[in-house]
């Protein structure tokens, strides 16, 4: 079976993608499993640019088709921030809890009805020859006043879904995969693979 490299070292993200992409005619492998230690700097100014950078770099190095994503939380009242800086907005090496605390401080005096946001995910699939194709997904919600729930990762505990009356961190993996930005983007991956002739 052909391999598809998941261009991430984030174990929670690998677990999600292995669940989301089961059924593809590929064996999903990680850089660590392939002996790759390269970390690609996310120097792009958009989610699309960062996903493309990572996929192309790791496809070239591994000589395998590579799938990379960049995801971000875009808060409307903050003009779409933190966006592609979601993982770094509280400083390099900040924990999920520190990033959440930083975001909630920025929104301290913002009323509930003005705390709308969306999670957005862009997936890039690249070939070793340098061809690349993109797909994306988004999920709208509201930023809570405090963290609620223990599941998921990143900003999931403060991303409230009014239709489900739960934060993303309170959902089962099956429900999260069905409605999340990453789940929506992942469902388009078979079409992207076909577009690239993989």
SETOR-474558 format. One record per residue (C-alpha): residue number from 1; x, y, z. Coordinates in Angstrom, 3 decimals. Layout:
<atom><num>NUM</num><east>X</east><north>Y</north><up>Z</up></atom>
...
END
This chain:
<atom><num>1</num><east>0.000</east><north>0.000</north><up>0.000</up></atom>
<atom><num>2</num><east>1.277</east><north>3.486</north><up>-0.888</up></atom>
<atom><num>3</num><east>2.243</east><north>5.822</north><up>1.938</up></atom>
<atom><num>4</num><east>0.840</east><north>9.292</north><up>2.595</up></atom>
<atom><num>5</num><east>2.953</east><north>11.407</north><up>4.930</up></atom>
<atom><num>6</num><east>1.031</east><north>13.399</north><up>7.549</up></atom>
<atom><num>7</num><east>3.266</east><north>16.447</north><up>7.786</up></atom>
<atom><num>8</num><east>2.842</east><north>17.119</north><up>11.509</up></atom>
<atom><num>9</num><east>4.474</east><north>16.188</north><up>14.778</up></atom>
<atom><num>10</num><east>1.312</east><north>16.986</north><up>16.759</up></atom>
<atom><num>11</num><east>0.149</east><north>13.642</north><up>18.191</up></atom>
<atom><num>12</num><east>-3.438</east><north>14.828</north><up>18.746</up></atom>
<atom><num>13</num><east>-3.648</east><north>15.985</north><up>15.129</up></atom>
<atom><num>14</num><east>-2.191</east><north>12.671</north><up>13.878</up></atom>
<atom><num>15</num><east>-4.825</east><north>10.787</north><up>15.889</up></atom>
<atom><num>16</num><east>-7.593</east><north>12.948</north><up>14.403</up></atom>
<atom><num>17</num><east>-6.342</east><north>12.514</north><up>10.839</up></atom>
<atom><num>18</num><east>-5.974</east><north>8.757</north><up>11.208</up></atom>
<atom><num>19</num><east>-9.638</east><north>8.687</north><up>12.235</up></atom>
<atom><num>20</num><east>-10.773</east><north>11.168</north><up>9.558</up></atom>
<atom><num>21</num><east>-8.878</east><north>9.560</north><up>6.672</up></atom>
<atom><num>22</num><east>-9.480</east><north>5.893</north><up>7.406</up></atom>
<atom><num>23</num><east>-10.609</east><north>4.182</north><up>4.247</up></atom>
<atom><num>24</num><east>-8.118</east><north>5.966</north><up>1.995</up></atom>
<atom><num>25</num><east>-5.997</east><north>3.541</north><up>-0.059</up></atom>
<atom><num>26</num><east>-2.860</east><north>4.813</north><up>1.702</up></atom>
<atom><num>27</num><east>-0.911</east><north>3.952</north><up>4.827</up></atom>
<atom><num>28</num><east>-0.709</east><north>7.162</north><up>6.841</up></atom>
<atom><num>29</num><east>2.786</east><north>7.724</north><up>8.236</up></atom>
<atom><num>30</num><east>4.380</east><north>10.488</north><up>10.299</up></atom>
<atom><num>31</num><east>7.703</east><north>12.266</north><up>9.814</up></atom>
<atom><num>32</num><east>9.010</east><north>10.572</north><up>12.974</up></atom>
<atom><num>33</num><east>8.115</east><north>7.142</north><up>11.593</up></atom>
<atom><num>34</num><east>10.024</east><north>8.025</north><up>8.405</up></atom>
<atom><num>35</num><east>13.064</east><north>9.309</north><up>10.311</up></atom>
<atom><num>36</num><east>12.418</east><north>12.921</north><up>9.304</up></atom>
<atom><num>37</num><east>13.240</east><north>15.575</north><up>11.893</up></atom>
<atom><num>38</num><east>12.847</east><north>18.680</north><up>9.725</up></atom>
<atom><num>39</num><east>10.556</east><north>21.333</north><up>11.181</up></atom>
<atom><num>40</num><east>9.190</east><north>23.687</north><up>8.526</up></atom>
<atom><num>41</num><east>8.922</east><north>27.308</north><up>9.659</up></atom>
<atom><num>42</num><east>5.420</east><north>28.660</north><up>9.100</up></atom>
<atom><num>43</num><east>6.526</east><north>31.906</north><up>7.478</up></atom>
<atom><num>44</num><east>3.404</east><north>32.353</north><up>5.335</up></atom>
<atom><num>45</num><east>0.923</east><north>35.118</north><up>5.993</up></atom>
<atom><num>46</num><east>-2.127</east><north>32.908</north><up>5.411</up></atom>
<atom><num>47</num><east>-3.266</east><north>29.416</north><up>6.343</up></atom>
<atom><num>48</num><east>-3.042</east><north>28.485</north><up>2.654</up></atom>
<atom><num>49</num><east>0.600</east><north>29.577</north><up>2.371</up></atom>
<atom><num>50</num><east>1.636</east><north>27.711</north><up>5.524</up></atom>
<atom><num>51</num><east>-0.109</east><north>24.479</north><up>4.536</up></atom>
<atom><num>52</num><east>1.497</east><north>24.644</north><up>1.091</up></atom>
<atom><num>53</num><east>4.981</east><north>25.336</north><up>2.548</up></atom>
<atom><num>54</num><east>4.842</east><north>22.342</north><up>4.887</up></atom>
<atom><num>55</num><east>3.400</east><north>19.903</north><up>2.353</up></atom>
<atom><num>56</num><east>5.896</east><north>20.809</north><up>-0.387</up></atom>
<atom><num>57</num><east>8.935</east><north>20.724</north><up>1.923</up></atom>
<atom><num>58</num><east>8.120</east><north>17.342</north><up>3.452</up></atom>
<atom><num>59</num><east>7.032</east><north>15.773</north><up>0.163</up></atom>
<atom><num>60</num><east>10.377</east><north>16.793</north><up>-1.367</up></atom>
<atom><num>61</num><east>12.370</east><north>15.473</north><up>1.582</up></atom>
<atom><num>62</num><east>10.467</east><north>12.196</north><up>2.064</up></atom>
<atom><num>63</num><east>9.855</east><north>11.484</north><up>-1.654</up></atom>
<atom><num>64</num><east>6.290</east><north>10.655</north><up>-0.604</up></atom>
<atom><num>65</num><east>3.003</east><north>12.436</north><up>-1.182</up></atom>
<atom><num>66</num><east>2.547</east><north>14.646</north><up>1.885</up></atom>
<atom><num>67</num><east>-0.542</east><north>16.114</north><up>3.539</up></atom>
<atom><num>68</num><east>-0.139</east><north>19.220</north><up>5.678</up></atom>
<atom><num>69</num><east>-2.659</east><north>21.535</north><up>7.198</up></atom>
<atom><num>70</num><east>-2.738</east><north>24.884</north><up>8.844</up></atom>
<atom><num>71</num><east>-5.633</east><north>25.696</north><up>11.064</up></atom>
<atom><num>72</num><east>-6.555</east><north>28.865</north><up>12.832</up></atom>
<atom><num>73</num><east>-9.094</east><north>30.486</north><up>15.085</up></atom>
<atom><num>74</num><east>-10.469</east><north>33.678</north><up>13.554</up></atom>
<atom><num>75</num><east>-12.316</east><north>35.938</north><up>16.029</up></atom>
<atom><num>76</num><east>-14.538</east><north>38.471</north><up>14.302</up></atom>
<atom><num>77</num><east>-14.142</east><north>41.351</north><up>16.779</up></atom>
<atom><num>78</num><east>-10.358</east><north>40.913</north><up>16.612</up></atom>
<atom><num>79</num><east>-10.398</east><north>41.385</north><up>12.838</up></atom>
<atom><num>80</num><east>-9.817</east><north>37.671</north><up>12.206</up></atom>
<atom><num>81</num><east>-6.979</east><north>37.293</north><up>14.698</up></atom>
<atom><num>82</num><east>-5.221</east><north>35.210</north><up>15.829</up></atom>
<atom><num>83</num><east>-5.667</east><north>33.435</north><up>12.446</up></atom>
<atom><num>84</num><east>-2.477</east><north>31.849</north><up>11.134</up></atom>
<atom><num>85</num><east>-0.741</east><north>32.949</north><up>14.360</up></atom>
<atom><num>86</num><east>-3.134</east><north>30.899</north><up>16.515</up></atom>
<atom><num>87</num><east>-0.389</east><north>28.566</north><up>17.763</up></atom>
<atom><num>88</num><east>2.097</east><north>31.387</north><up>18.414</up></atom>
<atom><num>89</num><east>-0.007</east><north>34.368</north><up>19.546</up></atom>
<atom><num>90</num><east>0.928</east><north>33.911</north><up>23.223</up></atom>
<atom><num>91</num><east>4.615</east><north>33.435</north><up>22.404</up></atom>
<atom><num>92</num><east>6.744</east><north>30.588</north><up>21.068</up></atom>
<atom><num>93</num><east>6.347</east><north>27.426</north><up>23.120</up></atom>
<atom><num>94</num><east>3.176</east><north>28.591</north><up>24.889</up></atom>
<atom><num>95</num><east>0.879</east><north>25.804</north><up>26.057</up></atom>
<atom><num>96</num><east>-2.762</east><north>25.422</north><up>24.993</up></atom>
<atom><num>97</num><east>-3.793</east><north>26.765</north><up>28.415</up></atom>
<atom><num>98</num><east>-1.552</east><north>29.822</north><up>28.015</up></atom>
<atom><num>99</num><east>-2.943</east><north>30.563</north><up>24.544</up></atom>
<atom><num>100</num><east>-6.515</east><north>30.245</north><up>25.833</up></atom>
<atom><num>101</num><east>-5.743</east><north>32.529</north><up>28.778</up></atom>
<atom><num>102</num><east>-4.192</east><north>35.100</north><up>26.415</up></atom>
<atom><num>103</num><east>-7.268</east><north>35.032</north><up>24.141</up></atom>
<atom><num>104</num><east>-9.733</east><north>35.342</north><up>27.026</up></atom>
<atom><num>105</num><east>-7.813</east><north>38.344</north><up>28.403</up></atom>
<atom><num>106</num><east>-8.089</east><north>40.031</north><up>24.995</up></atom>
<atom><num>107</num><east>-11.850</east><north>39.431</north><up>25.027</up></atom>
<atom><num>108</num><east>-12.368</east><north>40.265</north><up>28.722</up></atom>
<atom><num>109</num><east>-14.871</east><north>43.083</north><up>28.241</up></atom>
<atom><num>110</num><east>-16.467</east><north>41.823</north><up>25.019</up></atom>
<atom><num>111</num><east>-20.153</east><north>40.856</north><up>25.458</up></atom>
<atom><num>112</num><east>-21.393</east><north>37.383</north><up>24.452</up></atom>
<atom><num>113</num><east>-23.175</east><north>38.551</north><up>21.299</up></atom>
<atom><num>114</num><east>-19.916</east><north>40.015</north><up>19.944</up></atom>
<atom><num>115</num><east>-17.739</east><north>36.927</north><up>20.576</up></atom>
<atom><num>116</num><east>-18.432</east><north>35.188</north><up>17.250</up></atom>
<atom><num>117</num><east>-15.563</east><north>33.259</north><up>15.685</up></atom>
<atom><num>118</num><east>-14.733</east><north>30.498</north><up>13.273</up></atom>
<atom><num>119</num><east>-12.225</east><north>27.701</north><up>13.138</up></atom>
<atom><num>120</num><east>-10.751</east><north>27.378</north><up>9.652</up></atom>
<atom><num>121</num><east>-8.575</east><north>24.587</north><up>8.253</up></atom>
<atom><num>122</num><east>-6.679</east><north>24.473</north><up>4.973</up></atom>
<atom><num>123</num><east>-5.208</east><north>21.150</north><up>3.828</up></atom>
<atom><num>124</num><east>-2.476</east><north>20.971</north><up>1.201</up></atom>
<atom><num>125</num><east>-1.476</east><north>17.719</north><up>-0.484</up></atom>
<atom><num>126</num><east>1.834</east><north>17.834</north><up>-2.351</up></atom>
<atom><num>127</num><east>3.706</east><north>15.379</north><up>-4.540</up></atom>
<atom><num>128</num><east>7.503</east><north>14.909</north><up>-4.479</up></atom>
<atom><num>129</num><east>7.576</east><north>16.518</north><up>-7.937</up></atom>
<atom><num>130</num><east>6.159</east><north>19.761</north><up>-6.538</up></atom>
<atom><num>131</num><east>2.512</east><north>19.584</north><up>-7.562</up></atom>
<atom><num>132</num><east>0.111</east><north>20.740</north><up>-4.844</up></atom>
<atom><num>133</num><east>-3.646</east><north>21.015</north><up>-4.358</up></atom>
<atom><num>134</num><east>-5.671</east><north>22.595</north><up>-1.552</up></atom>
<atom><num>135</num><east>-9.009</east><north>22.122</north><up>0.168</up></atom>
<atom><num>136</num><east>-10.547</east><north>23.773</north><up>3.215</up></atom>
<atom><num>137</num><east>-13.308</east><north>23.709</north><up>5.815</up></atom>
<atom><num>138</num><east>-14.705</east><north>26.010</north><up>8.477</up></atom>
<atom><num>139</num><east>-16.841</east><north>25.788</north><up>11.603</up></atom>
<atom><num>140</num><east>-18.559</east><north>28.790</north><up>13.215</up></atom>
<atom><num>141</num><east>-19.052</east><north>29.293</north><up>16.938</up></atom>
<atom><num>142</num><east>-18.711</east><north>31.659</north><up>19.887</up></atom>
<atom><num>143</num><east>-15.774</east><north>32.188</north><up>22.271</up></atom>
<atom><num>144</num><east>-16.830</east><north>31.297</north><up>25.822</up></atom>
<atom><num>145</num><east>-16.041</east><north>33.303</north><up>28.948</up></atom>
<atom><num>146</num><east>-13.996</east><north>30.425</north><up>30.369</up></atom>
<atom><num>147</num><east>-12.639</east><north>27.045</north><up>29.293</up></atom>
<atom><num>148</num><east>-15.143</east><north>24.167</north><up>29.426</up></atom>
<atom><num>149</num><east>-14.427</east><north>20.485</north><up>28.666</up></atom>
<atom><num>150</num><east>-11.398</east><north>18.239</north><up>28.585</up></atom>
<atom><num>151</num><east>-11.385</east><north>16.733</north><up>25.092</up></atom>
<atom><num>152</num><east>-9.739</east><north>17.921</north><up>21.909</up></atom>
<atom><num>153</num><east>-6.797</east><north>20.310</north><up>21.908</up></atom>
<atom><num>154</num><east>-5.903</east><north>23.912</north><up>21.140</up></atom>
<atom><num>155</num><east>-8.790</east><north>26.329</north><up>21.558</up></atom>
<atom><num>156</num><east>-11.464</east><north>23.593</north><up>21.701</up></atom>
<atom><num>157</num><east>-12.412</east><north>24.334</north><up>25.371</up></atom>
<atom><num>158</num><east>-13.409</east><north>27.941</north><up>24.563</up></atom>
<atom><num>159</num><east>-15.081</east><north>27.333</north><up>21.180</up></atom>
<atom><num>160</num><east>-18.826</east><north>27.022</north><up>21.855</up></atom>
<atom><num>161</num><east>-21.206</east><north>25.549</north><up>19.288</up></atom>
<atom><num>162</num><east>-24.681</east><north>27.056</north><up>19.855</up></atom>
<atom><num>163</num><east>-26.428</east><north>24.335</north><up>17.833</up></atom>
<atom><num>164</num><east>-25.012</east><north>21.617</north><up>20.114</up></atom>
<atom><num>165</num><east>-24.886</east><north>23.707</north><up>23.337</up></atom>
<atom><num>166</num><east>-21.360</east><north>22.402</north><up>23.952</up></atom>
<atom><num>167</num><east>-17.791</east><north>23.481</north><up>23.444</up></atom>
<atom><num>168</num><east>-15.670</east><north>21.586</north><up>20.941</up></atom>
<atom><num>169</num><east>-13.829</east><north>20.075</north><up>23.935</up></atom>
<atom><num>170</num><east>-17.061</east><north>18.466</north><up>25.203</up></atom>
<atom><num>171</num><east>-17.723</east><north>16.527</north><up>21.993</up></atom>
<atom><num>172</num><east>-16.891</east><north>12.912</north><up>21.292</up></atom>
<atom><num>173</num><east>-14.265</east><north>12.434</north><up>18.598</up></atom>
<atom><num>174</num><east>-16.936</east><north>11.055</north><up>16.259</up></atom>
<atom><num>175</num><east>-19.140</east><north>14.154</north><up>16.615</up></atom>
<atom><num>176</num><east>-16.161</east><north>16.517</north><up>16.412</up></atom>
<atom><num>177</num><east>-14.939</east><north>14.846</north><up>13.221</up></atom>
<atom><num>178</num><east>-18.385</east><north>15.225</north><up>11.687</up></atom>
<atom><num>179</num><east>-18.752</east><north>18.965</north><up>12.285</up></atom>
<atom><num>180</num><east>-15.247</east><north>20.384</north><up>12.691</up></atom>
<atom><num>181</num><east>-13.302</east><north>22.530</north><up>10.245</up></atom>
<atom><num>182</num><east>-10.697</east><north>19.761</north><up>9.984</up></atom>
<atom><num>183</num><east>-13.383</east><north>17.124</north><up>9.404</up></atom>
<atom><num>184</num><east>-14.956</east><north>19.172</north><up>6.621</up></atom>
<atom><num>185</num><east>-11.603</east><north>19.720</north><up>4.922</up></atom>
<atom><num>186</num><east>-10.583</east><north>16.072</north><up>5.331</up></atom>
<atom><num>187</num><east>-13.726</east><north>14.875</north><up>3.533</up></atom>
<atom><num>188</num><east>-12.447</east><north>16.728</north><up>0.442</up></atom>
<atom><num>189</num><east>-9.040</east><north>14.967</north><up>0.505</up></atom>
<atom><num>190</num><east>-10.080</east><north>12.047</north><up>-1.764</up></atom>
<atom><num>191</num><east>-10.980</east><north>14.578</north><up>-4.471</up></atom>
<atom><num>192</num><east>-7.633</east><north>16.347</north><up>-4.013</up></atom>
<atom><num>193</num><east>-5.757</east><north>13.031</north><up>-4.286</up></atom>
<atom><num>194</num><east>-7.648</east><north>12.244</north><up>-7.482</up></atom>
<atom><num>195</num><east>-6.884</east><north>15.729</north><up>-8.850</up></atom>
<atom><num>196</num><east>-3.175</east><north>15.018</north><up>-8.314</up></atom>
<atom><num>197</num><east>-3.454</east><north>11.558</north><up>-9.864</up></atom>
<atom><num>198</num><east>-2.514</east><north>9.807</north><up>-6.616</up></atom>
END
